């Protein structure tokens, strides 16, 4: 489930995905990278072993959540 947060004047969607191992997490990140590139909307993310944390916001709109973020989140959920 995506959660909306506000910090330091920025609003973003965030979700943590957990996998059974690093290779599965990395494979997921590769799929997300292809989606993000196709949508020209790139996430902020981190990976530690089997966990991938993704943050979505639209920098051009002033670091707030927009329809672009919600669309990318929905596409990621379909993976």
SVG drawing of the C-alpha trace seen along z (x, -y; Angstrom):
<svg xmlns="http://www.w3.org/2000/svg" viewBox="-4 -24 26 40">
<polyline fill="none" stroke="black" stroke-width="0.4" points="0.0,0.0 1.3,-3.5 1.3,-6.0 1.3,-9.8 3.8,-11.7 4.8,-15.4 8.2,-16.4 10.3,-19.5 7.6,-21.1 7.5,-18.2 4.7,-15.6 5.4,-12.2 4.0,-8.7 6.0,-6.0 5.9,-2.2 8.3,0.5 8.5,3.7 10.0,6.8 11.3,9.8 12.8,13.1 16.4,12.1 18.5,9.4 18.3,10.9 14.5,10.7 14.6,7.1 17.1,6.1 14.9,7.7 11.9,5.7 14.0,2.5 14.9,3.3 11.3,3.6 10.4,0.4 13.3,-1.4 11.8,-0.4 8.3,-1.6 9.7,-4.9 11.7,-5.5 8.7,-4.9 6.6,-7.4 9.6,-9.8 8.9,-10.0 11.6,-8.7 11.4,-7.6 13.6,-8.3 14.4,-4.8 16.7,-2.8 17.6,0.9 18.9,2.8 19.2,6.5 15.6,7.7 13.8,4.4 13.1,1.6 11.7,-1.7 10.2,-3.9 9.2,-7.6 7.2,-9.3 6.6,-13.1 6.6,-15.5 9.6,-17.8 8.4,-20.1 5.2,-20.7 7.0,-21.8 7.6,-18.3 4.0,-17.4 2.0,-14.3 0.4,-14.5 -1.5,-12.3 1.9,-11.3 2.9,-9.8 -0.4,-8.0 -0.1,-6.5 3.4,-5.3 2.4,-3.9 -0.5,-2.0 1.8,-0.6 4.4,0.5 1.6,2.3 0.8,4.3 4.3,5.7"/>
</svg>
